[in-house]
Amino acid sequence: MNDCDMNKAFSSALEKKIPKKTVLADFVATTLCMEKETAYRRLRGEVPFTLRETSILALKLNISLDEIIVQGENDSCNKLLMRLPKSYLNVDKKSPIIHDAIAYLETLMEDSYSEFAMALSGIPFTLFFPYRLLSRFMLLKYAHHADNSLTSTPYDRIVEPNELIDCRNDLECLLKEITETYYIWDRNIVKTLVDDIKYAKSIRLITDEDIVGLKKELYRFLNDLESLASRGRYEETGNKFELYISDAHIDISYAYISSPERHASMLSSFIFYMMMSEDANAFAQVNHWIKSLKRYSTLISGIGERERILFFDQQREAVDAL
């Protein structure tokens, strides 16, 4: 890749992060302390970004420079970017992962059609995010593994960052605006979560009193999901929602999101996060994998009432064990 191509690729990466050109120009000018017209010349490619300027902007917007450098050089190697905060306290709207998710969905809403599909080995943040106690337990799990301390923070001392609370409604509304959504669940998702809660209790990270509240919210979560699956559509937008139950074990959660203008694939990484790539080959492979998995799965939304009732009764029985 020559210098001209690299500068063009970097400008494209900037536009994906901030699609509106006037807003992007303002951001570049402010960040690099330059005149707005100078920023426009950089973005038009009349004057290339310097290495220092590129580094500052890439750091601010969490753009992977190595991904840009190898773009098109090795199609057999699909790039995935992993980014993780050092502490659960950094899991908020300002964190690049959640910020990028919201920004990407907002961009997607500009297109006439959008599609989102996930194969799930665990409950994803797109589903547990609206539930305060469930979200708090997921933060507990993250803190237990991520925080570098000899003693873990107990459940009753886990405090959701304010920015995370603020963006909950934004993310929930944006997800409902997606034209078609597909979830493929592993049959043991809820049982696995129940086992995690039992383990947390066994090492005194959560009390019986806390579990009572969490248990009630899990029932509410299942009731809401069953109602959504029964309708087969989001009530607020009328957009399509399909829920499948896989007959084969799902080892890791993976997903894709697409529209006529853009696409991305994702692999699960540590509860709240997914490694994301806009590489066309990676998207095609994940898209094919999910559609292939549908053949080994049972659709329980819309139609399939008997299977749906049986499945959700089994999930409630799993929660009963808490």
N, C-alpha and C positions, 0 to 999 in steps of 0.2 A: 504494500500500500504506500503510494507516494504522499508527499506532504499535503498536496491539494486535496486528495481523496480523504486523508485523515481529518483535515480541517472541516471538510464537508460532512463527514460522518459525525464529528463532534457537534457541529451545529445542529444536525438532525437529532442527536441525542438530547440536546438542550431543548429543542422544540417539542420533543415527546414529554419532557418534564413540565414545560410551561408552554402549552400550545398557542396561547394568544401572543402575537408578535409584539404588540405594544407593551404588554406586561413583561415579556421576556427581555425586551430592550431596556426597560426600566430596571429590571433585576440585574442585568449584566452591568449597566452603567453604575448602579449603586454599589454593587459588590466589588467592582474593579476600580471604583473611584475615577470614572472617566465621563466625558460628555456623552449625551445620548446619541448624537450623530456618529460618534466614534464607535459606540456599541453597535449601531446599525451596520456600519461598514464591516465590523467583525462578523456579524451574523449573515451578511450578504456574501461574504467570502472575498471582499475587495482587499481586505487586510487580514492576514491569518492571526489567530490567537497565538500569543507567545506560550512557551511551556509553563511559565509561572501563572499566567491567566487561566490556562487550561486546568492546571492543578487546583487552583482556588475554586473555580466553578464546579469542577468534578467533585471536590470535597463537599462543597455546599449542597449539591444536588444528588450526591451519592451515585455518580455515573462511573461505571467501570471502564477505565482507560484500557486495561488489558483486553477487555472484550472488543473494544473498538479496534485495537491494533491487529488482533487476529481475525477480525471480521473478513470473511471471504477467503482467508488464507488456508483454512483447513476445515472443509465442510464435514469431515468425518468426526470432528470434535465439536460437540454442541456445548455452548457455554451456559453455565448456571451461576448466578451470583448469590453467595450466602453472606447475610449481614445479621449480626446478633448484638443486642445490647449487653452490657456487662452486668446489669442488675434489672430486676423486674420493675424498679422505679423508673427506668428509662423506656418502659413499654407505654408509650403515649402517642398522641396525635403528632407530636413533633418528631417522633422516631421515624426514620426514613421508611421503614417497612409499612407502617400504618398510613403515614402521609402519602407514600407512593400508591398504596392500594386505593385510597380515596381519590387521589388525583387521576389515576388511571381510569377508574370508574366514571368520574366526571367527564373525562375525554370521550369515553365510550358512549356516553349518553348523547353525544352529538351525532352519532351514526343512526341510521334508520333501523338497524337490526343488531341485536347482540345476543351472545350465547355463552353460558357459563356451565361447566360440568366438572364434578369432583368425584373421584373414587376415594372412599374414606375408610381408614383403619381406626380412626378416632374422631370424636366430635370436633368439627373445625370451628375456628373463632367466628366464622360467618354465621354459625348457628348459636353458639353459646354466648356470643357477645352481648345480646340484648338482656341476658339474665344475670343480674347483679351478683348473686351468691355463687352461681356456677362459674361466672367469669373470675370471681375472687378465688375460688378453689384452683382454677387453672393458673392464676398468678402464684398461688402457694406452690404448686408443682414446679413452676418455672423457677421460683426463688430457691426452692429446695435443691435444685440441680445447679443453678447458675451462680448463686451468691457464694463468694469465696470466704466462707467463715466456718468455724467449728460447730456452731449451733445454728439451726435453721429457724427462720421466723415462723411462729405459729399462725394458724389461720385467723385468730381473733386480732392479730396485730398487722395483718396484711391490709394495706390501704391502697385503694385504686387511685392512681394519679389522676388529678382533675382533668387533664387533657384527654385521658382515655374515656372518662365519663362524658365529656363534651362531644366527642366524635362518635359515640355509640349510635345516636339517632341518625347522624349523617350517613354512616355506613349502612345501617339497616334500611333506610329509605332508598339509597342508591342501588342496593342489591335487588330490591323489589322492582326497580325500573328496568332490569335486564329482561329482554324479550322472552328468552327461554332458559330455564335453569334445570339442571339434572344433578341429582345426588345418587350415588351408588354406595350403599352402606354395607360394611362387614356386619354379619349377624351378631357378633359379640361386642359391638361398640359399647353398649350401655353396661354390660357385665364387666368389661374392662375398667370402665370408669368407677363402678361400684367397688371393684377390687382395689383401685387406687385410693378411694376414700377410706376403705377398711385399713389399708396399710398406713395411711396418714394418722388414723386413730391409734394404731398399734405403736407408733413411735411418738405419740402424744403431741402431734401437730394440730389436731382438731378434736374438739370435745363432743360428747354426746349431745349437748345442747345445740352446738353448731350444726351437727348432722341432722337434727330435727328440721331446722330451717332449710338446709340444703336439700333434704329429702322432699320437702313440700315443693320446692322450686323445680326439682327434677320431674315430679308428677306434672307440674304446670307446663314444663318444657315439652313433655311427651304429649300432653293433651293438645297443646298448640300445634305441634308438628303433625299429629294425627288429623286435626281439623284441616290443616293446610293440604295434607296429602289427600284427604277426602274430596276437597274442592278441586285439586289439581291446578289451582291458580292462586296468585296472591290476591287477596280480597281488595286491597287498596288500588291496585293497578290493572288487575285482570290478566297479568302476564303469566305465562305457562310455568308450572312447577311439576316436576316428575321425581318420584322417589322410588328407587329400586333397592332390592335386598339381594346381595350377591350370594350365590350358592358356593362360590369359591372364596377362600380366605384372602383378604387384601392385606399385603405385607406393609405397605406404606401409602400414605395419602398423596395423591397427585391430581392435578387439575389443568384445565385450559380455559381461556376466555378469548372470545373472538368477536369481530364485527367485519363488515366488508372492507374496512380501512386498516385494521390492526389486529394483532393476535399475540398471545403469550401463553407459555406453558409454565407450570409450577410443580415443585416437589416439596413435600412437607419437611419442615425443619424446626423442631423444638416448640411445639404447642401453638404459639402465636404467629409463627413465621413460615413463609414458604420461599424456597429458592426460585427465582423467576428468570425466565429467558424469553426474549422476543425473537430468538433464532428460528427461522422457518422450518428447519429440519427437526429441531426439538419439538416444536409445536405439532408437526405432522405425526411424529411418533407417539406423543402423548394422546393426541386426538384419536389415533387409530387404536391405541391400547384401551382407552375408555370405551370406545364404541364396540370393541371386541368383548370387553367385560360385560356389556349389556346382554350379550347372548347367553351368559351364564348367570343371569340375574332375573329376579321376579319383579315386575312392575306392580306396586301396591297403591299408587296414587290414581285418583279418578276411578278407574275400574279396579277389579281385584279386591272387592270389599272383604271377602272371607279371609284372604291372605293378610290384608291390612289389619283387621281386627285381631287375628291370631298373633301377628307380629307384635303389635303394641301391647297386647295382654302379657306377652312374654317379657317385654321390657319392663312393665310395671312390676311383674313378679321379681325381676332382678333387683329393682329398687326396694321392694318389700324387704329384701334380705339385709338392708342397712339397719 
